[in-house]
Amino acid sequence: MAEPPPEREVRALTATEIRRKGLDRFIDMSHQKETPPTLVDGSQNKAAASTPAPTDDFPVNSAGDLVSGCWSLETYDSVARAGIGYHTWCGDGTRITHTSTSCTGTGSPGYMYEGCASRTNYGVGWNAWDAGEQWHFCTSYDSSTGMCSTRTGPWQKNRYGADGQVWLLEWGN
């Protein structure tokens, strides 16, 4: 199995950031709180890594007076950080109310970035959002011939909760 991705950078968004990004339409700002996200890495502690089963079946008015918030995560393909994924999500403590994902990458001499793809599942209206990236790199690029002899495709998948949790589900190369 591939080494786990490097530590992700995850944080709660402030009320000012939420308003500036237009995310205030996705949460109840009267219940907004900068709740620090919980980051659970299944490779470090399997017991702590039990993830919720995704559901969109909730009792009526199940959100009630729960805290609302939005969070942001930057995730990387490797220690070199040549591939970056950006995930933003909001929740009301029970349901995911907004999701956004994108990815990009950079190259270096002999190491060419060829693209990335984001994949998602569940999300708005569910208690969980799954988001993942796969980056594509040519690891043996000859600029004189324009040929690539070796490629790699690091990937990872995270699950996000409606009150700021993040679980690293899977990764590989």
VOBA-1610 file (N, C-alpha, C; in pm, whole numbers, padded with zeros to 5 digits, always signed):
BEGIN
Met+00084-00118+00000Met+00000+00000+00000Met+00088+00124+00000Ala+00044+00227-00066Ala+00118+00353-00073Ala+00121+00421+00064Glu+00223+00501+00084Glu+00231+00581+00207Glu+00110+00674+00214Pro+00059+00703+00335Pro-00053+00796+00344Pro-00012+00934+00294Pro-00110+01011+00245Pro-00080+01147+00201Pro-00028+01230+00319Pro+00041+01339+00291Pro+00089+01423+00400Pro-00028+01488+00474Glu+00002+01541+00590Glu-00100+01608+00672Glu-00178+01709+00589Arg-00308+01703+00602Arg-00393+01799+00533Arg-00406+01927+00614Glu-00434+02036+00546Glu-00456+02164+00613Glu-00605+02189+00615Val-00664+02178+00734Val-00809+02190+00748Val-00840+02291+00857Arg-00944+02372+00834Arg-00979+02474+00933Arg-01124+02515+00915Ala-01179+02575+01022Ala-01312+02633+01016Ala-01302+02770+00950Leu-01401+02804+00869Leu-01406+02937+00809Leu-01470+03035+00908Thr-01421+03158+00908Thr-01479+03261+00994Thr-01610+03311+00933Ala-01690+03380+01014Ala-01816+03438+00964Ala-01787+03534+00849Thr-01681+03611+00859Thr-01644+03704+00752Thr-01611+03630+00623Glu-01533+03522+00633Glu-01500+03442+00514Glu-01625+03379+00455Ile-01713+03328+00539Ile-01837+03265+00493Ile-01919+03366+00412Arg-01933+03488+00466Arg-02010+03591+00394Arg-01939+03633+00265Arg-01807+03654+00272Arg-01732+03698+00155Arg-01738+03595+00040Lys-01741+03467+00074Lys-01747+03362-00028Lys-01891+03331-00071Gly-01989+03400-00010Gly-02129+03376-00045Gly-02185+03247+00013Leu-02118+03191+00111Leu-02163+03066+00171Leu-02271+03086+00277Asp-02296+03211+00315Asp-02396+03239+00418Asp-02537+03197+00376Arg-02559+03176+00248Arg-02691+03130+00203Arg-02710+02981+00228Phe-02603+02911+00268Phe-02610+02767+00291Phe-02619+02727+00437Ile-02602+02822+00529Ile-02610+02789+00671Ile-02691+02895+00744Asp-02737+02860+00863Asp-02808+02954+00950Asp-02702+03035+01024Met-02679+03158+00979Met-02573+03240+01039Met-02601+03275+01185Ser-02728+03266+01230Ser-02757+03293+01371Ser-02705+03179+01460His-02676+03063+01401His-02619+02951+01474His-02476+02920+01430Gln-02416+03010+01350Gln-02281+02987+01299Gln-02180+02995+01411Lys-02086+02901+01408Lys-01978+02900+01505Lys-01854+02843+01437Glu-01739+02897+01469Glu-01613+02846+01414Glu-01573+02723+01494Thr-01635+02612+01462Thr-01607+02486+01529Thr-01483+02424+01466Pro-01378+02401+01543Pro-01258+02339+01485Pro-01293+02204+01424Pro-01245+02176+01305Pro-01273+02047+01243Pro-01202+01934+01315Thr-01258+01815+01305Thr-01198+01695+01362Thr-01140+01615+01247Leu-01010+01590+01251Leu-00941+01516+01146Leu-00908+01376+01197Val-00964+01273+01131Val-00942+01135+01171Val-00871+01063+01058Asp-00752+01014+01085Asp-00674+00940+00985Asp-00682+00793+01018Gly-00754+00718+00936Gly-00773+00575+00959Gly-00644+00496+00963Ser-00538+00546+00902Ser-00412+00472+00902Ser-00344+00479+01039Gln-00380+00576+01120Gln-00317+00594+01250Gln-00393+00525+01362Asn-00526+00523+01353Asn-00606+00468+01462Asn-00734+00411+01404Lys-00734+00283+01375Lys-00849+00220+01310Lys-00976+00236+01394Ala-00966+00230+01526Ala-01084+00242+01611Ala-01148+00379+01597Ala-01066+00482+01585Ala-01118+00618+01574Ala-01170+00648+01435Ala-01139+00559+01341Ala-01170+00587+01202Ala-01309+00540+01159Ser-01391+00490+01254Ser-01523+00444+01212Ser-01603+00562+01157Thr-01637+00551+01031Thr-01706+00661+00963Thr-01856+00636+00964Pro-01935+00742+00962Pro-02079+00722+00960Pro-02125+00667+00826Ala-02226+00583+00830Ala-02286+00537+00705Ala-02365+00654+00646Pro-02346+00684+00518Pro-02419+00796+00459Pro-02571+00773+00463Thr-02644+00876+00499Thr-02789+00869+00500Thr-02846+01005+00462Asp-02963+01002+00400Asp-03036+01125+00374Asp-03176+01114+00434Asp-03192+01023+00530Asp-03319+00999+00596Asp-03310+01050+00739Phe-03368+01168+00764Phe-03360+01231+00895Phe-03501+01257+00948Pro-03518+01257+01081Pro-03647+01297+01136Pro-03676+01443+01100Val-03803+01478+01092Val-03840+01617+01065Val-03780+01707+01171Asn-03727+01823+01130Asn-03665+01922+01220Asn-03549+01864+01300Ser-03473+01774+01242Ser-03362+01712+01315Ser-03245+01808+01337Ala-03235+01914+01257Ala-03123+02008+01275Ala-03143+02093+01399Gly-03265+02136+01426Gly-03296+02212+01546Gly-03202+02328+01570Asp-03145+02334+01691Asp-03055+02443+01729Asp-02909+02403+01723Leu-02876+02310+01637Leu-02736+02269+01624Leu-02653+02379+01562Val-02526+02373+01587Val-02433+02472+01535Val-02415+02453+01384Ser-02412+02564+01311Ser-02384+02564+01168Ser-02243+02614+01146Gly-02182+02569+01037Gly-02048+02617+01006Gly-02005+02573+00867Cys-01889+02625+00827Cys-01826+02588+00700Cys-01678+02563+00728Trp-01622+02472+00649Trp-01484+02432+00669Trp-01412+02425+00535Ser-01280+02433+00542Ser-01198+02429+00421Ser-01083+02334+00445Leu-01050+02254+00342Leu-00940+02160+00352Leu-00856+02168+00225Glu-00724+02171+00241Glu-00631+02154+00131Glu-00564+02020+00151Thr-00566+01938+00050Thr-00506+01805+00057Thr-00403+01791-00055Tyr-00303+01710-00032Tyr-00191+01699-00125Tyr-00170+01555-00168Asp-00112+01537-00287Asp-00087+01404-00341Asp+00029+01334-00274Ser+00128+01409-00228Ser+00250+01350-00173Ser+00326+01455-00095Val+00437+01414-00038Val+00521+01508+00037Val+00568+01621-00054Ala+00587+01592-00182Ala+00632+01696-00277Ala+00523+01800-00302Arg+00399+01767-00271Arg+00285+01858-00286Arg+00272+01911-00429Ala+00295+01825-00526Ala+00280+01866-00666Ala+00134+01871-00707Gly+00048+01792-00641Gly-00096+01793-00666Gly-00168+01845-00543Ile-00264+01936-00564Ile-00338+01995-00453Ile-00487+01981-00481Gly-00563+01942-00377Gly-00708+01938-00385Gly-00765+02038-00285Tyr-00870+02109-00326Tyr-00935+02208-00241Tyr-01078+02163-00216His-01115+02145-00088His-01250+02103-00052His-01309+02205+00045Thr-01431+02248+00018Thr-01505+02336+00109Thr-01641+02272+00131Trp-01685+02269+00256Trp-01817+02215+00284Trp-01879+02289+00401Cys-02012+02292+00403Cys-02088+02355+00510Cys-02187+02252+00563Gly-02226+02269+00689Gly-02323+02179+00748Gly-02399+02245+00861Asp-02510+02182+00895Asp-02593+02234+01004Asp-02586+02146+01128Gly-02485+02061+01135Gly-02469+01969+01247Gly-02530+01833+01219Thr-02623+01826+01125Thr-02688+01700+01087Thr-02669+01672+00939Arg-02691+01774+00857Arg-02685+01759+00710Arg-02574+01845+00651Ile-02516+01796+00542Ile-02427+01876+00460Ile-02516+01973+00383Thr-02480+02102+00381Thr-02563+02202+00313Thr-02495+02264+00191His-02364+02243+00175His-02291+02294+00058His-02162+02216+00043Thr-02122+02191-00083Thr-01993+02128-00111Thr-01930+02195-00233Ser-01798+02195-00233Ser-01722+02249-00346Ser-01587+02181-00349Thr-01542+02140-00468Thr-01411+02076-00479Thr-01345+02115-00610Ser-01213+02126-00606Ser-01134+02148-00727Ser-00994+02094-00701Cys-00918+02076-00808Cys-00781+02029-00791Cys-00692+02088-00899Thr-00563+02087-00872Thr-00465+02138-00966Thr-00331+02072-00935Gly-00230+02108-01008Gly-00097+02053-00983Gly+00010+02136-01051Thr+00134+02101-01021Thr+00249+02169-01083Thr+00352+02063-01121Gly+00437+02099-01211Gly+00543+02009-01254Gly+00679+02067-01219Ser+00781+01992-01253Ser+00919+02037-01234Ser+01001+01968-01344Pro+01127+02004-01361Pro+01205+01939-01465Pro+01203+01786-01451Gly+01163+01718-01556Gly+01156+01573-01553Gly+01031+01516-01486Tyr+00944+01603-01435Tyr+00824+01560-01363Tyr+00711+01650-01411Met+00628+01601-01502Met+00529+01685-01568Met+00387+01657-01516Tyr+00321+01762-01476Tyr+00180+01752-01433Tyr+00093+01739-01557Glu+00006+01636-01559Glu-00078+01611-01676Glu-00227+01632-01650Gly-00265+01659-01526Gly-00406+01686-01497Gly-00452+01618-01370Cys-00577+01646-01334Cys-00637+01585-01216Cys-00788+01577-01235Ala-00850+01496-01154Ala-00996+01482-01157Ala-01047+01470-01014Ser-01157+01538-00986Ser-01223+01528-00856Ser-01348+01443-00873Arg-01374+01359-00774Arg-01496+01277-00774Arg-01565+01294-00639Thr-01698+01304-00644Thr-01773+01321-00520Thr-01893+01226-00516Asn-01943+01205-00395Asn-02061+01123-00373Asn-02131+01174-00247Tyr-02261+01154-00240Tyr-02344+01202-00129Tyr-02338+01355-00130Gly-02323+01420-00014Gly-02312+01565-00013Gly-02438+01633+00035Val-02483+01736-00037Val-02594+01820+00008Val-02717+01734+00037Gly-02772+01753+00158Gly-02889+01678+00203Gly-02855+01548+00273Trp-02728+01511+00273Trp-02682+01389+00339Trp-02604+01425+00466Asn-02578+01326+00550Asn-02496+01348+00669Asn-02346+01342+00638Ala-02312+01301+00516Ala-02171+01285+00479Ala-02150+01324+00333Trp-02028+01364+00303Trp-01986+01396+00167Trp-01853+01327+00142Asp-01845+01247+00038Asp-01720+01184-00001Asp-01661+01262-00118Ala-01534+01297-00106Ala-01466+01370-00213Ala-01325+01314-00226Gly-01283+01301-00351Gly-01149+01250-00374Gly-01090+01307-00501Glu-00960+01297-00509Glu-00885+01344-00626Glu-00795+01233-00676Gln-00768+01242-00806Gln-00659+01165-00865Gln-00581+01259-00954Trp-00449+01261-00932Trp-00360+01344-01010Trp-00286+01256-01109His-00247+01316-01222His-00173+01242-01324His-00042+01314-01351Phe+00068+01240-01337Phe+00202+01295-01358Phe+00283+01203-01448Cys+00363+01263-01531Cys+00466+01192-01604Cys+00592+01206-01520Thr+00646+01093-01476Thr+00762+01099-01387Thr+00895+01082-01460Ser+00887+01048-01587Ser+01010+01038-01670Ser+00982+01104-01803Tyr+00990+01236-01805Tyr+00959+01314-01925Tyr+01088+01361-01990Asp+01098+01338-02120Asp+01213+01382-02197Asp+01167+01501-02281Ser+01206+01622-02240Ser+01161+01743-02310Ser+01215+01752-02453Ser+01325+01685-02480Ser+01380+01691-02617Ser+01296+01609-02715Thr+01233+01503-02668Thr+01150+01420-02757Thr+01001+01439-02732Gly+00967+01497-02617Gly+00826+01512-02581Gly+00762+01380-02539Met+00842+01283-02505Met+00793+01151-02469Met+00795+01130-02317Cys+00696+01056-02272Cys+00689+01017-02132Cys+00703+00866-02125Ser+00798+00818-02044Ser+00819+00673-02034Ser+00757+00614-01908Thr+00730+00697-01806Thr+00672+00647-01681Thr+00569+00746-01629Arg+00456+00692-01586Arg+00350+00777-01530Arg+00311+00727-01391Thr+00257+00818-01311Thr+00202+00784-01180Thr+00069+00855-01163Gly-00017+00798-01081Gly-00149+00856-01059Gly-00191+00850-00913Pro-00127+00928-00825Pro-00166+00925-00684Pro-00311+00971-00667Trp-00381+00911-00570Trp-00521+00945-00544Trp-00550+00932-00396Gln-00657+00996-00355Gln-00706+00980-00218Gln-00854+01013-00211Lys-00918+00964-00105Lys-01061+00987-00085Lys-01085+01018+00061Asn-01161+01125+00086Asn-01196+01168+00221Asn-01347+01164+00238Arg-01393+01152+00363Arg-01534+01169+00396Arg-01545+01287+00491Tyr-01646+01371+00468Tyr-01668+01491+00547Tyr-01802+01482+00618Gly-01806+01529+00743Gly-01929+01527+00822Gly-01993+01664+00831Ala-02119+01665+00872Ala-02200+01786+00876Ala-02163+01881+00989Asp-02072+01840+01077Asp-02026+01933+01180Asp-01873+01939+01186Gly-01811+01922+01069Gly-01669+01950+01056Gly-01573+01832+01062Gln-01623+01710+01066Gln-01533+01596+01070Gln-01474+01569+00932Val-01351+01515+00933Val-01284+01470+00812Val-01223+01333+00840Trp-01254+01236+00755Trp-01194+01103+00765Trp-01115+01078+00637Leu-00990+01038+00650Leu-00911+00991+00537Leu-00952+00846+00513Leu-01023+00820+00402Leu-01077+00687+00378Leu-00979+00595+00305Glu-00925+00644+00193Glu-00840+00559+00109Glu-00738+00646+00037Trp-00629+00583-00003Trp-00529+00651-00084Trp-00448+00545-00158Gly-00382+00587-00262Gly-00300+00494-00338Gly-00219+00565-00444Asn-00156+00485-00527Asn-00073+00541-00632Asn-00084+00457-00757
//
